[in-house]
Amino acid sequence: MRHLQKYTLVLIVGVIMMLQSCSKPGGNNTGSEYMPDMAHSIAYEANYYNYYYNNTWGSEDDYYKYAQPRLPVKGTVPRKSSNRIAIPSANEGKAYYYADTDEERTRATNEIVDNPYPITDAGLKQGKELYNINCAICHGEKGDGNGYLVRDDGGVYPVQPAIMTNDEFVTASNGRYYHSIMYGKNLMGSYKDKLSYSERWQVIHYIRSLQAKEKGLVYNQNENTLNSVDRPAGQNYQVAELVPASHDSDSHGHHAKEGHDHSDGHDEHDDHHGHDGEHHNDEHHDNH
């Protein structure tokens, strides 16, 4: 009799525990889980607070501290501050004050005139590399609109890419190119996440050099006979860094109006210029 009572008590306790362990969540009850660590990692996610009460490696306050932002690892480079091809979305802290509309495209075309970077051999070399990677597949390595995707040996593209060496594009403002790089045009998508601020401008310089070559003109570090806007760095230019001589990051006025001081070889351009000249991809795909 005594054994029967003992087994009965054990059975009742077991049934109660089983029912409790199988309880469903609802209201203030989160329910019970078998081996909760299988579903709830004890690892914390940076900058996100998702403390789970069954974690036993620390208190809620400990977890909160772990979830706080940390200083970057020594030597790391902010994503938006790199000039390198491998790191996209690099706007280098330069805001662009034109929207992705036809009206704003026209405004950028009219207002962004100067390239904030002088023409340098190093810049043209970088621009060529970037152009061949990102643009030549449609617009062609010569800027003739005969890229691989257009030719019969590639795959016939549904539309003709812009021919950069046509007079229309030769006389187009730098803003027309820059705006197209930022937002794309027709079938061409945006390249602002693939090219940094300075890279966009070097690509535009390289497009100008292709235009000059087609016209039998000169466009290099020492001389520019293509237009009266882009300024050569000169023979004494030091290949130190591809940075505008005097770029006013707080100034976002119109390049065309603020421009450079032509008396001293052009003062630097404001951010606007850097963000203005955006016709590279724009018109390239006007025909896309």
C-alpha positions as CSV (number, residue, x, y, z in Angstrom):
1,M,0.0,0.0,0.0
2,R,2.8,2.3,0.9
3,H,4.5,1.6,-2.4
4,L,1.3,2.2,-4.3
5,Q,1.0,5.7,-2.7
6,K,4.6,6.4,-3.5
7,Y,4.2,5.5,-7.2
8,T,1.0,7.4,-7.4
9,L,2.6,10.5,-6.1
10,V,5.5,10.2,-8.5
11,L,3.1,9.7,-11.4
12,I,1.1,12.8,-10.4
13,V,4.2,14.9,-10.1
14,G,5.5,13.6,-13.5
15,V,2.2,14.4,-15.2
16,I,2.2,17.9,-13.7
17,M,5.8,18.5,-14.9
18,M,5.0,17.2,-18.3
19,L,1.9,19.5,-18.7
20,Q,3.9,22.4,-17.5
21,S,6.8,21.7,-19.9
22,C,4.4,21.5,-22.8
23,S,2.6,24.8,-22.0
24,K,1.9,27.0,-24.9
25,P,2.9,30.7,-25.0
26,G,0.2,33.2,-24.6
27,G,-0.4,36.5,-22.8
28,N,2.5,37.0,-20.4
29,N,3.6,33.4,-20.6
30,T,6.4,32.7,-23.1
31,G,5.9,29.0,-22.8
32,S,8.7,26.5,-22.2
33,E,11.4,25.3,-24.5
34,Y,13.5,22.1,-24.6
35,M,17.2,23.1,-24.7
36,P,16.5,26.8,-25.3
37,D,20.2,27.4,-26.2
38,M,19.5,25.6,-29.5
39,A,17.1,28.4,-30.5
40,H,18.6,31.3,-28.6
41,S,22.2,31.9,-29.2
42,I,24.2,33.2,-26.3
43,A,26.1,35.4,-28.7
44,Y,25.1,39.1,-28.8
45,E,24.5,41.2,-31.8
46,A,26.3,44.5,-31.9
47,N,24.1,47.6,-31.7
48,Y,21.0,45.5,-31.2
49,Y,19.4,44.7,-27.8
50,N,17.8,41.3,-27.7
51,Y,18.5,39.9,-24.3
52,Y,17.0,36.4,-23.6
53,Y,16.3,35.6,-20.0
54,N,17.5,32.0,-20.2
55,N,21.0,33.1,-21.1
56,T,23.0,32.4,-18.0
57,W,26.5,33.7,-18.9
58,G,25.7,37.2,-17.6
59,S,23.1,39.6,-16.3
60,E,20.8,41.8,-18.3
61,D,23.0,44.7,-17.6
62,D,26.0,42.8,-18.8
63,Y,24.2,42.1,-22.1
64,Y,23.2,45.7,-22.5
65,K,26.8,46.8,-22.2
66,Y,27.9,44.2,-24.7
67,A,25.3,45.5,-27.2
68,Q,26.6,49.0,-27.1
69,P,28.7,50.4,-30.1
70,R,32.4,49.8,-29.9
71,L,35.3,51.7,-31.3
72,P,36.4,50.4,-34.8
73,V,39.3,48.0,-35.0
74,K,42.6,49.9,-35.4
75,G,43.5,50.3,-39.0
76,T,39.9,49.9,-40.4
77,V,38.7,52.3,-43.1
78,P,35.1,53.8,-43.0
79,R,33.2,52.4,-45.9
80,K,32.3,55.9,-47.2
81,S,35.8,57.3,-46.9
82,S,37.7,55.0,-49.3
83,N,39.0,55.8,-52.7
84,R,39.6,52.1,-53.6
85,I,37.6,50.2,-56.1
86,A,37.1,47.3,-53.7
87,I,35.0,49.4,-51.3
88,P,31.8,50.7,-52.8
89,S,29.3,53.3,-51.7
90,A,32.2,55.7,-50.9
91,N,30.7,59.2,-51.1
92,E,33.6,60.5,-49.1
93,G,31.4,62.7,-47.0
94,K,30.1,64.8,-49.9
95,A,26.4,65.3,-50.0
96,Y,24.6,65.5,-53.4
97,Y,21.8,68.0,-53.5
98,Y,20.0,66.8,-56.6
99,A,17.1,64.4,-56.7
100,D,16.4,61.6,-59.1
101,T,13.9,63.5,-61.3
102,D,14.0,64.9,-64.8
103,E,13.8,68.5,-63.4
104,E,16.7,67.9,-61.0
105,R,18.7,66.2,-63.8
106,T,18.3,69.3,-65.9
107,R,19.3,71.5,-62.9
108,A,22.4,69.4,-62.2
109,T,23.3,69.6,-65.9
110,N,23.1,73.3,-65.9
111,E,24.6,74.1,-62.6
112,I,27.5,71.6,-62.3
113,V,30.2,72.8,-64.7
114,D,33.6,72.3,-63.2
115,N,35.3,69.1,-62.3
116,P,36.7,69.6,-58.8
117,Y,39.8,67.6,-59.6
118,P,42.5,68.8,-62.0
119,I,43.5,66.6,-65.0
120,T,46.4,64.4,-64.0
121,D,48.1,61.4,-65.6
122,A,47.5,59.4,-62.4
123,G,43.8,60.3,-62.4
124,L,43.4,59.4,-66.1
125,K,45.0,56.1,-65.4
126,Q,42.6,55.4,-62.6
127,G,39.7,56.6,-64.6
128,K,40.6,54.3,-67.5
129,E,40.7,51.3,-65.2
130,L,37.3,52.2,-63.6
131,Y,35.7,53.0,-66.9
132,N,36.8,49.7,-68.5
133,I,35.4,47.8,-65.5
134,N,32.1,49.6,-65.1
135,C,31.3,51.4,-68.4
136,A,33.1,49.9,-71.4
137,I,30.9,46.8,-71.5
138,C,28.1,49.0,-72.9
139,H,29.7,52.2,-74.0
140,G,32.8,50.6,-75.5
141,E,36.4,51.0,-74.6
142,K,36.6,53.9,-77.0
143,G,33.4,55.5,-75.9
144,D,31.9,54.7,-79.2
145,G,28.8,52.9,-77.8
146,N,30.0,49.6,-79.1
147,G,30.6,47.6,-76.0
148,Y,30.6,43.8,-75.6
149,L,26.9,43.7,-74.7
150,V,26.0,45.5,-77.9
151,R,28.2,43.7,-80.4
152,D,27.2,40.5,-82.1
153,D,30.0,38.6,-80.4
154,G,28.5,39.4,-77.0
155,G,24.8,39.6,-76.7
156,V,22.7,42.1,-78.6
157,Y,21.6,44.8,-76.1
158,P,18.0,45.9,-76.5
159,V,19.0,49.5,-77.0
160,Q,22.0,51.5,-78.3
161,P,24.1,52.8,-75.4
162,A,25.1,56.5,-75.5
163,I,28.0,57.2,-77.9
164,M,30.2,59.3,-75.7
165,T,32.3,60.7,-78.6
166,N,29.3,62.3,-80.3
167,D,29.2,66.1,-80.3
168,E,26.2,66.0,-78.0
169,F,28.2,64.4,-75.3
170,V,31.4,66.3,-76.0
171,T,29.6,69.6,-75.4
172,A,27.6,68.2,-72.4
173,S,28.4,69.6,-69.0
174,N,30.2,67.6,-66.4
175,G,27.0,67.7,-64.4
176,R,25.2,65.7,-67.0
177,Y,27.7,62.8,-66.5
178,Y,27.8,63.0,-62.8
179,H,24.1,62.9,-62.3
180,S,23.9,59.8,-64.5
181,I,26.6,58.1,-62.5
182,M,24.6,58.9,-59.3
183,Y,21.2,57.8,-60.5
184,G,21.6,56.0,-63.8
185,K,19.5,56.7,-66.9
186,N,16.9,54.5,-68.6
187,L,18.3,50.9,-68.6
188,M,21.5,52.0,-67.0
189,G,21.4,51.7,-63.2
190,S,23.1,53.8,-60.6
191,Y,26.8,53.5,-60.0
192,K,27.1,55.7,-56.9
193,D,27.5,52.5,-54.8
194,K,30.3,51.3,-57.0
195,L,32.4,54.4,-57.5
196,S,33.5,56.8,-54.8
197,Y,33.2,60.5,-55.1
198,S,36.7,61.0,-56.5
199,E,36.4,57.9,-58.7
200,R,33.3,59.3,-60.4
201,W,35.2,62.5,-61.3
202,Q,38.2,60.6,-62.6
203,V,36.0,58.5,-64.8
204,I,34.5,61.7,-66.2
205,H,38.0,63.0,-66.9
206,Y,38.8,59.7,-68.8
207,I,35.7,60.1,-70.9
208,R,36.8,63.5,-71.8
209,S,40.2,62.1,-72.9
210,L,38.4,59.6,-75.1
211,Q,36.5,62.5,-76.7
212,A,39.7,64.4,-77.2
213,K,41.3,61.4,-78.9
214,E,38.4,61.0,-81.2
215,K,38.5,64.7,-82.2
216,G,42.3,64.7,-82.6
217,L,42.7,67.0,-79.6
218,V,44.8,66.9,-76.4
219,Y,43.5,66.1,-72.9
220,N,46.2,65.4,-70.3
221,Q,48.1,66.6,-67.3
222,N,49.9,69.3,-69.3
223,E,47.3,70.5,-71.8
224,N,43.6,70.5,-72.6
225,T,42.4,71.6,-76.0
226,L,39.0,69.8,-75.7
227,N,37.3,72.5,-73.6
228,S,37.9,75.5,-71.5
229,V,36.5,74.0,-68.3
230,D,38.7,71.2,-67.2
231,R,42.1,72.3,-66.0
232,P,45.4,70.4,-66.4
233,A,47.5,70.0,-63.2
234,G,50.6,71.0,-65.0
235,Q,54.1,69.5,-65.4
236,N,55.1,70.2,-61.8
237,Y,52.1,68.3,-60.3
238,Q,53.2,65.9,-57.6
239,V,51.6,62.5,-57.8
240,A,50.7,62.5,-54.1
241,E,47.0,62.2,-53.9
242,L,43.9,62.7,-56.1
243,V,42.3,65.4,-54.1
244,P,41.0,68.8,-55.1
245,A,43.4,71.6,-54.3
246,S,40.9,73.6,-52.3
247,H,37.6,71.7,-51.9
248,D,35.1,73.5,-49.8
249,S,32.9,70.7,-48.3
250,D,30.5,73.2,-46.8
251,S,29.9,74.9,-50.0
252,H,27.3,73.3,-52.1
253,G,26.5,76.2,-54.4
254,H,26.4,75.8,-58.2
255,H,29.7,75.0,-59.8
256,A,28.8,77.1,-62.7
257,K,28.3,80.1,-60.5
258,E,30.9,79.6,-57.8
259,G,33.3,78.0,-60.2
260,H,37.0,78.5,-59.9
261,D,39.2,81.5,-59.8
262,H,40.6,81.2,-63.3
263,S,43.3,83.7,-62.4
264,D,45.1,81.1,-60.3
265,G,44.3,78.0,-62.2
266,H,40.8,77.5,-60.7
267,D,40.1,77.4,-57.1
268,E,38.6,74.2,-55.9
269,H,35.0,73.3,-56.4
270,D,32.4,73.0,-53.9
271,D,30.7,69.7,-53.0
272,H,28.1,70.6,-55.5
273,H,30.5,70.1,-58.3
274,G,31.5,66.8,-57.0
275,H,27.9,65.9,-56.9
276,D,26.8,67.9,-59.8
277,G,28.6,66.5,-62.6
278,E,26.6,63.5,-63.2
279,H,26.0,63.0,-66.7
280,H,28.4,60.2,-67.4
281,N,25.9,57.4,-66.9
282,D,22.9,59.6,-67.5
283,E,23.4,60.2,-71.1
284,H,25.2,57.1,-71.7
285,H,22.0,55.4,-71.2
286,D,19.8,58.0,-72.6
287,N,19.7,55.7,-75.5
288,H,19.6,52.6,-73.3
